[in-house]
């Protein structure tokens, strides 16, 4: 049975650390694989130069990407979906859209688009609409009230 104390590394996956500065006979003596003299041969010297160059690179790069807005966009709901999922006389709210699975439960706002036909008389409350969607809903005998944009 596989248990935490019985797990072993695969043969060949573990390597011994390179031992440097243990005499010339080892092959890694004198310069200890650090090359010649200078800043990069010293302890802590290899990082400084890279960081200095990287800072210049960051400063010289133009800021073209913009940012990601924390404000979420309203979920798009088609009139065809409302026609399909709602019964005549029913009220369309954000909670109702979430319960019927038309929009995600994490969405904070929704907007009804005029894609599709509307033949049922429905009431839209607290959900934004496009001008075209509003016209189609009102033409079918429905109404749109208290919309927060």
C-alpha positions in Angstrom: 0.0 0.0 0.0 1.3 3.5 -0.9 1.9 5.6 2.1 3.8 8.9 2.7 6.7 7.2 4.5 7.1 4.5 1.8 7.5 6.9 -1.2 11.0 7.0 -2.8 12.4 9.1 -5.6 12.9 7.4 -9.0 16.4 6.2 -9.6 18.4 8.8 -11.5 16.1 11.7 -10.5 18.3 12.9 -7.6 21.7 14.4 -8.3 24.5 15.1 -6.0 25.3 18.9 -5.6 28.4 20.1 -7.5 31.3 20.5 -5.0 33.4 23.4 -6.0 36.6 24.8 -4.5 38.0 21.4 -3.3 41.3 21.5 -5.2 42.4 21.3 -8.8 42.3 17.5 -8.9 38.5 17.6 -8.6 38.2 19.7 -11.8 36.4 22.5 -10.0 39.2 24.1 -8.1 40.9 27.6 -8.3 38.1 29.6 -10.1 35.4 27.2 -8.9 33.4 27.3 -12.2 32.9 31.0 -11.9 35.0 32.1 -14.9 37.6 34.9 -14.6 37.8 37.8 -12.3 35.3 40.7 -11.9 31.9 41.3 -10.4 30.3 38.1 -11.7 33.1 36.0 -10.0 32.3 37.6 -6.6 29.6 36.3 -4.2 26.4 38.2 -4.8 27.8 39.9 -7.9 25.9 38.1 -10.5 22.5 39.5 -9.5 23.3 43.2 -9.5 24.2 43.7 -13.1 21.2 41.7 -14.4 18.8 43.7 -12.2 20.3 47.0 -13.3 19.9 46.1 -16.9 16.4 44.8 -16.4 15.3 48.0 -14.6 16.4 50.0 -17.6 14.5 47.6 -19.9 11.3 48.1 -17.8 11.7 51.9 -17.8 12.3 52.1 -21.6 9.3 49.8 -22.5 6.3 51.8 -23.6 3.1 51.2 -21.6 0.8 49.9 -24.3 -1.2 47.2 -22.5 -3.6 49.2 -20.4 -5.2 47.4 -17.4 -8.0 45.0 -16.6 -11.1 46.7 -15.1 -12.4 45.2 -11.9 -15.9 46.2 -12.9 -17.7 43.4 -14.6 -19.7 43.9 -17.8 -23.4 43.2 -17.9 -24.3 39.7 -19.1 -26.1 39.7 -22.5 -29.5 38.1 -22.6 -31.3 37.6 -25.9 -35.1 38.1 -26.3 -35.2 34.6 -27.9 -34.0 33.1 -24.6 -36.6 35.0 -22.6 -39.3 33.9 -25.0 -38.2 30.3 -24.6 -37.8 30.2 -20.8 -40.5 32.5 -19.5 -44.3 32.2 -19.4 -46.7 35.0 -20.4 -47.3 37.4 -17.4 -44.1 36.4 -15.6 -41.7 39.0 -14.3 -38.1 39.0 -15.6 -35.6 39.9 -12.9 -31.9 39.2 -12.4 -32.8 36.5 -9.8 -35.3 34.9 -12.2 -32.6 34.8 -15.0 -30.1 33.2 -12.6 -32.7 30.6 -11.4 -33.5 29.5 -14.9 -29.8 29.2 -15.8 -29.8 31.9 -18.5 -27.0 33.9 -16.7 -24.4 32.8 -14.3 -25.0 33.0 -10.5 -21.9 35.3 -10.2 -23.3 38.0 -12.5 -24.2 41.3 -10.9 -26.1 42.8 -13.8 -27.7 41.8 -17.1 -28.9 43.5 -20.3 -31.6 42.3 -22.7 -30.6 42.5 -26.4 -33.2 42.6 -29.2 -32.0 39.4 -30.9 -35.1 37.2 -31.5 -38.8 37.7 -31.4 -41.1 38.5 -28.5 -44.7 37.4 -28.6 -45.4 36.9 -24.9 -46.6 39.6 -22.5 -43.9 39.9 -19.9 -42.8 42.4 -17.2 -39.1 43.3 -17.1 -37.9 44.7 -13.7 -34.4 45.7 -12.7 -32.8 44.5 -15.9 -31.4 46.9 -18.5 -32.7 46.7 -22.1 -31.6 48.1 -25.4 -34.0 50.4 -27.3 -34.8 47.7 -29.8 -35.6 45.1 -27.0 -37.7 47.6 -25.1 -39.7 48.3 -28.3 -40.3 44.6 -29.0 -41.4 43.9 -25.4 -43.8 46.9 -25.4 -45.2 45.9 -28.8 -46.0 42.5 -27.4 -48.0 44.1 -24.6 -45.3 43.8 -21.9 -43.7 46.5 -19.9 -40.2 47.6 -18.7 -39.8 49.2 -15.3 -37.2 50.5 -12.8 -34.1 49.9 -15.0 -30.8 50.7 -13.4 -28.1 51.3 -16.0 
